[in-house]
């Protein structure tokens, strides 16, 4: 494999395991394989090398337990005003609220957005896809932290529709 650092990390993990690495190396290999498997349409993968045997299976569309949000059955979603509109994830992937780790988030609670405002990014198969507000209004809730796995259709944030409070100057 070649490409970005994620692929090089996988090569390093696989090479350490091939050379007879320790349990942490094998765990890193399995985590990397699971991550790679989740980004494909492959549902079963088996790897054998010497005494090492790794078999991974997944159900298409299922969220791995390691990535599933931890919700207890007694926890209910908070009631939101009917006028709030959800901006939903257009696809499954990793949600990024910031353009890069050292930059400010695209939006924050209380901030105003326009229909073409970028509110986040979703990374899927190493491609970054912009998510836009599609409505003008005030952001009232951001449902996911930076770096969270989101599924298509899940609400990312909630906006109360409305115009910006800072309109054109009066008396002009």
N, CA and C atoms as a LAMMPS dump frame, in Angstrom:
ITEM: TIMESTEP
0
ITEM: NUMBER OF ATOMS
516
ITEM: BOX BOUNDS ff ff ff
-5.0000000000000000e+02 5.0000000000000000e+02
-5.0000000000000000e+02 5.0000000000000000e+02
-5.0000000000000000e+02 5.0000000000000000e+02
ITEM: ATOMS id mol type element x y z
1 1 1 N 0.844 -1.185 0
2 1 2 C 0 0 0
3 1 3 C 0.881 1.237 0
4 2 1 N 0.448 2.231 -0.703
5 2 2 C 1.142 3.511 -0.688
6 2 3 C 0.109 4.585 -0.55
7 3 1 N 0.561 5.799 -0.284
8 3 2 C -0.404 6.894 -0.18
9 3 3 C -0.113 7.744 1.011
10 4 1 N -1.189 8.174 1.712
11 4 2 C -0.995 9.094 2.821
12 4 3 C -0.451 8.366 4.052
13 5 1 N -0.256 9.102 5.118
14 5 2 C 0.349 8.539 6.322
15 5 3 C -0.441 7.391 6.908
16 6 1 N -1.776 7.397 6.773
17 6 2 C -2.591 6.295 7.297
18 6 3 C -2.188 4.982 6.662
19 7 1 N -1.95 4.987 5.36
20 7 2 C -1.525 3.773 4.679
21 7 3 C -0.132 3.374 5.126
22 8 1 N 0.772 4.34 5.282
23 8 2 C 2.122 4.033 5.737
24 8 3 C 2.116 3.472 7.149
25 9 1 N 1.223 3.973 7.995
26 9 2 C 1.097 3.436 9.354
27 9 3 C 0.681 1.976 9.306
28 10 1 N -0.247 1.644 8.384
29 10 2 C -0.693 0.265 8.252
30 10 3 C 0.464 -0.627 7.812
31 11 1 N 1.269 -0.139 6.876
32 11 2 C 2.421 -0.912 6.427
33 11 3 C 3.352 -1.158 7.607
34 12 1 N 3.6 -0.121 8.411
35 12 2 C 4.471 -0.261 9.575
36 12 3 C 3.906 -1.288 10.548
37 13 1 N 2.583 -1.232 10.833
38 13 2 C 1.957 -2.182 11.752
39 13 3 C 2.07 -3.605 11.22
40 14 1 N 1.805 -3.77 9.928
41 14 2 C 1.874 -5.106 9.341
42 14 3 C 3.307 -5.627 9.338
43 15 1 N 4.259 -4.746 9.075
44 15 2 C 5.667 -5.162 9.056
45 15 3 C 6.122 -5.588 10.457
46 16 1 N 5.727 -4.826 11.49
47 16 2 C 6.089 -5.202 12.869
48 16 3 C 5.498 -6.56 13.218
49 17 1 N 4.232 -6.781 12.843
50 17 2 C 3.593 -8.064 13.137
51 17 3 C 4.294 -9.192 12.384
52 18 1 N 4.684 -8.942 11.129
53 18 2 C 5.361 -9.964 10.328
54 18 3 C 6.683 -10.349 10.96
55 19 1 N 7.36 -9.384 11.532
56 19 2 C 8.666 -9.634 12.149
57 19 3 C 8.544 -10.264 13.531
58 20 1 N 7.319 -10.516 13.966
59 20 2 C 7.153 -11.152 15.278
60 20 3 C 7.035 -10.133 16.389
61 21 1 N 6.249 -9.089 16.14
62 21 2 C 6.083 -8.031 17.125
63 21 3 C 5.338 -8.502 18.354
64 22 1 N 5.194 -7.613 19.314
65 22 2 C 4.517 -7.958 20.563
66 22 3 C 3.002 -7.841 20.394
67 23 1 N 2.266 -8.098 21.482
68 23 2 C 0.802 -8.074 21.435
69 23 3 C 0.269 -6.711 21.004
70 24 1 N 0.924 -5.623 21.428
71 24 2 C 0.471 -4.286 21.041
72 24 3 C 0.565 -4.115 19.531
73 25 1 N 1.619 -4.679 18.922
74 25 2 C 1.76 -4.605 17.468
75 25 3 C 0.627 -5.363 16.783
76 26 1 N 0.29 -6.552 17.3
77 26 2 C -0.803 -7.33 16.719
78 26 3 C -2.127 -6.587 16.893
79 27 1 N -2.324 -5.979 18.051
80 27 2 C -3.553 -5.219 18.288
81 27 3 C -3.642 -4.051 17.306
82 28 1 N -2.54 -3.37 17.064
83 28 2 C -2.525 -2.268 16.104
84 28 3 C -2.843 -2.783 14.704
85 29 1 N -2.333 -3.938 14.361
86 29 2 C -2.611 -4.539 13.061
87 29 3 C -4.109 -4.818 12.906
88 30 1 N -4.712 -5.423 13.917
89 30 2 C -6.139 -5.751 13.86
90 30 3 C -6.97 -4.474 13.794
91 31 1 N -6.623 -3.454 14.606
92 31 2 C -7.355 -2.18 14.549
93 31 3 C -7.263 -1.569 13.155
94 32 1 N -6.09 -1.593 12.578
95 32 2 C -5.901 -1.041 11.241
96 32 3 C -6.685 -1.802 10.191
97 33 1 N -6.679 -3.127 10.283
98 33 2 C -7.453 -3.936 9.341
99 33 3 C -8.949 -3.656 9.485
100 34 1 N -9.418 -3.541 10.723
101 34 2 C -10.836 -3.259 10.96
102 34 3 C -11.209 -1.89 10.39
103 35 1 N -10.332 -0.909 10.585
104 35 2 C -10.589 0.433 10.051
105 35 3 C -10.643 0.378 8.522
106 36 1 N -9.699 -0.31 7.916
107 36 2 C -9.679 -0.423 6.461
108 36 3 C -10.903 -1.18 5.948
109 37 1 N -11.305 -2.227 6.639
110 37 2 C -12.452 -3.025 6.23
111 37 3 C -13.729 -2.2 6.266
112 38 1 N -13.869 -1.335 7.269
113 38 2 C -15.094 -0.552 7.406
114 38 3 C -15.262 0.455 6.276
115 39 1 N -14.191 0.797 5.583
116 39 2 C -14.266 1.773 4.497
117 39 3 C -14.448 1.11 3.133
118 40 1 N -14.757 -0.195 3.12
119 40 2 C -14.928 -0.914 1.857
120 40 3 C -16.254 -1.649 1.845
121 41 1 N -16.54 -2.301 0.74
122 41 2 C -17.745 -3.13 0.661
123 41 3 C -17.442 -4.577 1.035
124 42 1 N -16.204 -4.862 1.403
125 42 2 C -15.811 -6.213 1.807
126 42 3 C -16.484 -6.549 3.135
127 43 1 N -17.042 -7.746 3.239
128 43 2 C -17.726 -8.134 4.476
129 43 3 C -16.953 -9.182 5.271
130 44 1 N -15.952 -9.815 4.645
131 44 2 C -15.167 -10.816 5.36
132 44 3 C -13.722 -10.738 4.897
133 45 1 N -12.81 -10.821 5.857
134 45 2 C -11.39 -10.776 5.551
135 45 3 C -10.665 -11.745 6.472
136 46 1 N -9.823 -12.568 5.897
137 46 2 C -9.021 -13.497 6.692
138 46 3 C -7.568 -13.335 6.274
139 47 1 N -6.698 -13.169 7.26
140 47 2 C -5.27 -13.005 7.015
141 47 3 C -4.528 -14.068 7.815
142 48 1 N -3.651 -14.785 7.15
143 48 2 C -2.817 -15.781 7.825
144 48 3 C -1.365 -15.507 7.464
145 49 1 N -0.537 -15.521 8.493
146 49 2 C 0.895 -15.367 8.271
147 49 3 C 1.615 -16.092 9.405
148 50 1 N 2.215 -17.205 9.07
149 50 2 C 2.853 -18.006 10.121
150 50 3 C 1.816 -18.463 11.112
151 51 1 N 2.081 -18.226 12.389
152 51 2 C 1.145 -18.605 13.445
153 51 3 C 0.024 -17.585 13.628
154 52 1 N 0.149 -16.426 12.999
155 52 2 C -0.854 -15.379 13.132
156 52 3 C -2.028 -15.647 12.198
157 53 1 N -3.241 -15.626 12.753
158 53 2 C -4.464 -15.757 11.958
159 53 3 C -5.448 -14.716 12.445
160 54 1 N -5.893 -13.865 11.534
161 54 2 C -6.868 -12.833 11.854
162 54 3 C -8.041 -13.003 10.904
163 55 1 N -9.242 -13.112 11.465
164 55 2 C -10.451 -13.237 10.67
165 55 3 C -11.412 -12.136 11.117
166 56 1 N -11.826 -11.298 10.163
167 56 2 C -12.735 -10.199 10.46
168 56 3 C -13.976 -10.338 9.59
169 57 1 N -15.142 -10.1 10.199
170 57 2 C -16.406 -10.11 9.472
171 57 3 C -17.206 -8.913 9.918
172 58 1 N -18.007 -8.4 9
173 58 2 C -18.894 -7.297 9.357
174 58 3 C -20.191 -7.415 8.586
175 59 1 N -21.223 -6.821 9.143
176 59 2 C -22.518 -6.761 8.49
177 59 3 C -22.611 -5.396 7.817
178 60 1 N -22.855 -5.342 6.505
179 60 2 C -22.941 -4.05 5.832
180 60 3 C -23.956 -3.142 6.507
181 61 1 N -23.556 -1.89 6.732
182 61 2 C -24.44 -0.913 7.354
183 61 3 C -24.405 -0.926 8.866
184 62 1 N -23.834 -1.95 9.477
185 62 2 C -23.771 -2.014 10.942
186 62 3 C -22.61 -1.172 11.435
187 63 1 N -22.798 -0.52 12.573
188 63 2 C -21.734 0.264 13.182
189 63 3 C -20.993 -0.641 14.153
190 64 1 N -19.669 -0.761 14.022
191 64 2 C -18.915 -1.581 14.963
192 64 3 C -19.13 -1.102 16.39
193 65 1 N -19.164 -2.023 17.331
194 65 2 C -19.413 -1.676 18.733
195 65 3 C -18.424 -0.646 19.248
196 66 1 N -17.187 -0.697 18.784
197 66 2 C -16.181 0.261 19.246
198 66 3 C -16.531 1.681 18.83
199 67 1 N -17.33 1.825 17.747
200 67 2 C -17.673 3.144 17.252
201 67 3 C -19.09 3.555 17.615
202 68 1 N -19.898 2.626 18.084
203 68 2 C -21.295 2.922 18.377
204 68 3 C -21.392 3.857 19.57
205 69 1 N -22.306 4.82 19.511
206 69 2 C -22.457 5.716 20.652
207 69 3 C -22.982 4.96 21.859
208 70 1 N -22.447 5.277 23.009
209 70 2 C -22.852 4.614 24.241
210 70 3 C -24.073 5.323 24.801
211 71 1 N -25.242 4.726 24.608
212 71 2 C -26.479 5.288 25.126
213 71 3 C -27.141 4.243 26.002
214 72 1 N -27.533 4.639 27.179
215 72 2 C -28.265 3.702 28.011
216 72 3 C -29.726 3.759 27.595
217 73 1 N -30.474 2.672 27.779
218 73 2 C -31.869 2.648 27.348
219 73 3 C -32.723 3.706 28.032
220 74 1 N -32.333 4.162 29.221
221 74 2 C -33.146 5.127 29.937
222 74 3 C -32.887 6.562 29.483
223 75 1 N -31.836 6.78 28.681
224 75 2 C -31.515 8.131 28.23
225 75 3 C -32.339 8.437 26.982
226 76 1 N -33.087 9.529 27.035
227 76 2 C -33.884 9.94 25.889
228 76 3 C -33.267 11.178 25.267
229 77 1 N -33.48 11.329 23.973
230 77 2 C -33.003 12.527 23.296
231 77 3 C -33.752 13.726 23.866
232 78 1 N -33.041 14.837 24.053
233 78 2 C -33.718 16.01 24.598
234 78 3 C -34.777 16.533 23.619
235 79 1 N -35.85 17.059 24.175
236 79 2 C -36.893 17.646 23.336
237 79 3 C -36.372 18.953 22.762
238 80 1 N -36.587 19.144 21.474
239 80 2 C -36.136 20.359 20.804
240 80 3 C -37.353 21.085 20.275
241 81 1 N -37.274 22.406 20.214
242 81 2 C -38.404 23.157 19.651
243 81 3 C -38.706 22.71 18.219
244 82 1 N -39.965 22.708 17.862
245 82 2 C -40.407 22.232 16.55
246 82 3 C -39.815 23.046 15.408
247 83 1 N -39.509 24.323 15.657
248 83 2 C -38.999 25.164 14.561
249 83 3 C -37.516 24.914 14.242
250 84 1 N -36.799 24.249 15.138
251 84 2 C -35.392 23.956 14.854
252 84 3 C -35.296 22.978 13.699
253 85 1 N -34.31 23.176 12.855
254 85 2 C -34.078 22.296 11.715
255 85 3 C -32.748 21.583 11.902
256 86 1 N -32.747 20.294 11.62
257 86 2 C -31.528 19.5 11.75
258 86 3 C -30.741 19.558 10.445
259 87 1 N -29.434 19.7 10.565
260 87 2 C -28.526 19.511 9.436
261 87 3 C -28.024 18.081 9.61
262 88 1 N -28.365 17.212 8.656
263 88 2 C -28.053 15.791 8.804
264 88 3 C -26.818 15.408 7.99
265 89 1 N -26.196 14.324 8.423
266 89 2 C -25.023 13.803 7.723
267 89 3 C -25.458 13.27 6.36
268 90 1 N -24.842 13.757 5.278
269 90 2 C -25.215 13.28 3.953
270 90 3 C -24.641 11.898 3.632
271 91 1 N -23.676 11.456 4.429
272 91 2 C -23.07 10.142 4.239
273 91 3 C -22.41 9.701 5.531
274 92 1 N -22.04 8.444 5.602
275 92 2 C -21.394 7.881 6.782
276 92 3 C -19.905 8.168 6.725
277 93 1 N -19.332 8.568 7.848
278 93 2 C -17.903 8.846 7.908
279 93 3 C -17.532 9.517 9.211
280 94 1 N -16.351 10.104 9.223
281 94 2 C -15.857 10.808 10.402
282 94 3 C -16.191 12.289 10.263
283 95 1 N -16.858 12.837 11.281
284 95 2 C -17.27 14.24 11.28
285 95 3 C -16.155 15.111 11.84
286 96 1 N -15.838 16.156 11.123
287 96 2 C -14.841 17.127 11.588
288 96 3 C -15.51 18.489 11.682
289 97 1 N -15.494 19.072 12.878
290 97 2 C -16.091 20.371 13.124
291 97 3 C -15.121 21.504 12.795
292 98 1 N -13.851 21.166 12.548
293 98 2 C -12.81 22.156 12.267
294 98 3 C -12.117 21.828 10.944
295 99 1 N -11.628 22.865 10.254
296 99 2 C -10.885 22.595 9.019
297 99 3 C -9.561 21.877 9.284
298 100 1 N -8.964 22.141 10.437
299 100 2 C -7.744 21.455 10.872
300 100 3 C -7.678 21.557 12.391
301 101 1 N -6.882 20.701 13.044
302 101 2 C -6.864 20.675 14.507
303 101 3 C -6.503 22.004 15.173
304 102 1 N -5.727 22.84 14.499
305 102 2 C -5.292 24.095 15.126
306 102 3 C -6.148 25.295 14.712
307 103 1 N -7.256 25.06 14.013
308 103 2 C -8.136 26.148 13.593
309 103 3 C -9.439 26.112 14.377
310 104 1 N -10.128 27.251 14.352
311 104 2 C -11.424 27.37 15.031
312 104 3 C -12.474 26.507 14.316
313 105 1 N -13.51 26.069 15.048
314 105 2 C -14.579 25.284 14.41
315 105 3 C -15.297 26.109 13.335
316 106 1 N -15.895 25.408 12.389
317 106 2 C -16.659 26.088 11.349
318 106 3 C -17.801 26.89 11.953
319 107 1 N -18.507 26.293 12.92
320 107 2 C -19.633 26.962 13.581
321 107 3 C -19.559 26.696 15.077
322 108 1 N -20.248 27.54 15.828
323 108 2 C -20.343 27.312 17.274
324 108 3 C -21.773 27.629 17.702
325 109 1 N -22.154 27.129 18.858
326 109 2 C -23.494 27.373 19.379
327 109 3 C -23.671 28.879 19.556
328 110 1 N -24.795 29.381 19.05
329 110 2 C -25.079 30.812 19.108
330 110 3 C -24.647 31.55 17.85
331 111 1 N -23.866 30.897 17.01
332 111 2 C -23.396 31.527 15.779
333 111 3 C -24.463 31.499 14.693
334 112 1 N -24.36 32.455 13.757
335 112 2 C -25.305 32.54 12.643
336 112 3 C -24.71 31.853 11.42
337 113 1 N -25.56 31.146 10.678
338 113 2 C -25.134 30.501 9.436
339 113 3 C -26.057 30.919 8.306
340 114 1 N -25.528 30.866 7.106
341 114 2 C -26.282 31.105 5.881
342 114 3 C -26.44 29.76 5.176
343 115 1 N -27.325 29.666 4.182
344 115 2 C -27.536 28.383 3.515
345 115 3 C -26.274 27.753 2.929
346 116 1 N -25.33 28.57 2.483
347 116 2 C -24.116 28.022 1.883
348 116 3 C -22.947 27.944 2.865
349 117 1 N -23.201 28.191 4.152
350 117 2 C -22.136 28.12 5.168
351 117 3 C -21.696 26.677 5.377
352 118 1 N -20.391 26.473 5.408
353 118 2 C -19.861 25.144 5.722
354 118 3 C -19.944 24.963 7.232
355 119 1 N -20.57 23.874 7.671
356 119 2 C -20.726 23.616 9.107
357 119 3 C -19.836 22.47 9.576
358 120 1 N -19.205 21.769 8.645
359 120 2 C -18.316 20.672 9.016
360 120 3 C -17.87 19.906 7.782
361 121 1 N -17.055 18.9 8.032
362 121 2 C -16.574 18.011 6.987
363 121 3 C -16.881 16.583 7.411
364 122 1 N -17.112 15.719 6.433
365 122 2 C -17.223 14.29 6.708
366 122 3 C -16.208 13.595 5.831
367 123 1 N -15.34 12.821 6.483
368 123 2 C -14.325 12.068 5.767
369 123 3 C -14.849 10.662 5.52
370 124 1 N -14.867 10.283 4.254
371 124 2 C -15.273 8.945 3.855
372 124 3 C -14.291 8.455 2.802
373 125 1 N -13.7 7.321 3.061
374 125 2 C -12.746 6.718 2.135
375 125 3 C -11.664 7.713 1.729
376 126 1 N -11.148 8.43 2.72
377 126 2 C -10.047 9.381 2.573
378 126 3 C -10.406 10.599 1.725
379 127 1 N -11.699 10.829 1.518
380 127 2 C -12.188 12.012 0.813
381 127 3 C -12.935 12.877 1.824
382 128 1 N -12.69 14.192 1.782
383 128 2 C -13.358 15.111 2.68
384 128 3 C -14.509 15.781 1.94
385 129 1 N -15.702 15.683 2.512
386 129 2 C -16.921 16.228 1.908
387 129 3 C -17.458 17.336 2.795
388 130 1 N -17.699 18.506 2.206
389 130 2 C -18.223 19.633 2.963
390 130 3 C -19.701 19.411 3.279
391 131 1 N -20.101 19.817 4.481
392 131 2 C -21.503 19.784 4.887
393 131 3 C -21.927 21.233 5.034
394 132 1 N -23.003 21.619 4.346
395 132 2 C -23.474 23.002 4.421
396 132 3 C -24.788 23.074 5.191
397 133 1 N -25.085 24.272 5.673
398 133 2 C -26.258 24.483 6.517
399 133 3 C -27.572 24.323 5.749
400 134 1 N -27.634 24.772 4.51
401 134 2 C -28.84 24.718 3.675
402 134 3 C -29.989 25.58 4.19
403 135 1 N -29.763 26.34 5.25
404 135 2 C -30.797 27.222 5.801
405 135 3 C -30.09 28.324 6.598
406 136 1 N -30.648 29.522 6.57
407 136 2 C -30.1 30.616 7.37
408 136 3 C -30.693 30.54 8.768
409 137 1 N -29.874 30.799 9.778
410 137 2 C -30.38 30.785 11.14
411 137 3 C -29.282 30.737 12.177
412 138 1 N -29.683 30.462 13.402
413 138 2 C -28.78 30.428 14.541
414 138 3 C -28.558 28.99 14.987
415 139 1 N -27.307 28.623 15.173
416 139 2 C -26.959 27.274 15.627
417 139 3 C -27.29 27.173 17.116
418 140 1 N -28.095 26.185 17.48
419 140 2 C -28.476 25.998 18.879
420 140 3 C -27.853 24.774 19.522
421 141 1 N -27.485 23.793 18.707
422 141 2 C -26.913 22.576 19.282
423 141 3 C -26.024 21.894 18.247
424 142 1 N -24.861 21.436 18.694
425 142 2 C -23.98 20.633 17.855
426 142 3 C -23.968 19.245 18.478
427 143 1 N -24.407 18.244 17.713
428 143 2 C -24.669 16.918 18.267
429 143 3 C -23.43 16.036 18.399
430 144 1 N -22.355 16.32 17.658
431 144 2 C -21.185 15.447 17.674
432 144 3 C -19.908 16.23 17.931
433 145 1 N -18.991 15.564 18.601
434 145 2 C -17.664 16.117 18.827
435 145 3 C -16.826 15.956 17.562
436 146 1 N -15.794 16.736 17.465
437 146 2 C -14.841 16.621 16.365
438 146 3 C -14.242 15.218 16.359
439 147 1 N -14.241 14.555 15.2
440 147 2 C -13.651 13.23 15.076
441 147 3 C -14.608 12.082 15.335
442 148 1 N -15.897 12.374 15.532
443 148 2 C -16.882 11.317 15.814
444 148 3 C -17.327 10.625 14.532
445 149 1 N -17.615 9.336 14.641
446 149 2 C -18.184 8.587 13.526
447 149 3 C -19.671 8.909 13.449
448 150 1 N -20.136 9.31 12.266
449 150 2 C -21.549 9.615 12.062
450 150 3 C -22.078 8.753 10.924
451 151 1 N -23.375 8.483 10.974
452 151 2 C -24.029 7.7 9.93
453 151 3 C -24.92 8.609 9.1
454 152 1 N -25.125 8.204 7.862
455 152 2 C -25.983 8.97 6.971
456 152 3 C -27.343 9.19 7.641
457 153 1 N -27.823 10.43 7.576
458 153 2 C -29.122 10.765 8.147
459 153 3 C -29.098 11.196 9.596
460 154 1 N -27.983 11.009 10.298
461 154 2 C -27.932 11.438 11.702
462 154 3 C -27.818 12.958 11.774
463 155 1 N -28.574 13.598 12.675
464 155 2 C -28.471 15.047 12.837
465 155 3 C -27.079 15.428 13.374
466 156 1 N -26.437 16.367 12.687
467 156 2 C -25.122 16.866 13.118
468 156 3 C -25.278 18.086 14.011
469 157 1 N -26.227 18.945 13.654
470 157 2 C -26.483 20.14 14.454
471 157 3 C -27.899 20.623 14.196
472 158 1 N -28.357 21.514 15.072
473 158 2 C -29.717 22.045 14.983
474 158 3 C -29.661 23.552 14.85
475 159 1 N -30.464 24.059 13.898
476 159 2 C -30.491 25.487 13.588
477 159 3 C -31.912 26.005 13.755
478 160 1 N -32.036 27.164 14.389
479 160 2 C -33.315 27.851 14.43
480 160 3 C -33.336 28.8 13.24
481 161 1 N -34.258 28.575 12.299
482 161 2 C -34.291 29.424 11.106
483 161 3 C -34.513 30.885 11.462
484 162 1 N -33.874 31.748 10.71
485 162 2 C -34.041 33.184 10.915
486 162 3 C -32.913 33.961 10.276
487 163 1 N -33.14 35.225 10.113
488 163 2 C -32.131 36.111 9.518
489 163 3 C -31.108 36.508 10.572
490 164 1 N -29.994 36.981 10.107
491 164 2 C -28.936 37.449 10.991
492 164 3 C -29.427 38.67 11.752
493 165 1 N -29.032 38.789 13.004
494 165 2 C -29.393 39.946 13.818
495 165 3 C -28.69 41.193 13.3
496 166 1 N -27.539 41.005 12.673
497 166 2 C -26.784 42.134 12.16
498 166 3 C -27.2 42.367 10.709
499 167 1 N -28.254 43.107 10.495
500 167 2 C -28.751 43.393 9.158
501 167 3 C -28.055 44.608 8.574
502 168 1 N -28.577 45.136 7.471
503 168 2 C -27.969 46.309 6.874
504 168 3 C -28.15 47.52 7.801
505 169 1 N -27.26 48.477 7.729
506 169 2 C -27.361 49.656 8.607
507 169 3 C -28.666 50.4 8.363
508 170 1 N -29.235 50.919 9.421
509 170 2 C -30.474 51.665 9.305
510 170 3 C -30.172 53.128 9.009
511 171 1 N -31.124 53.814 8.365
512 171 2 C -30.974 55.257 8.105
513 171 3 C -30.051 55.536 6.931
514 172 1 N -29.766 54.585 6.087
515 172 2 C -28.883 54.841 4.95
516 172 3 C -29.692 55.106 3.723
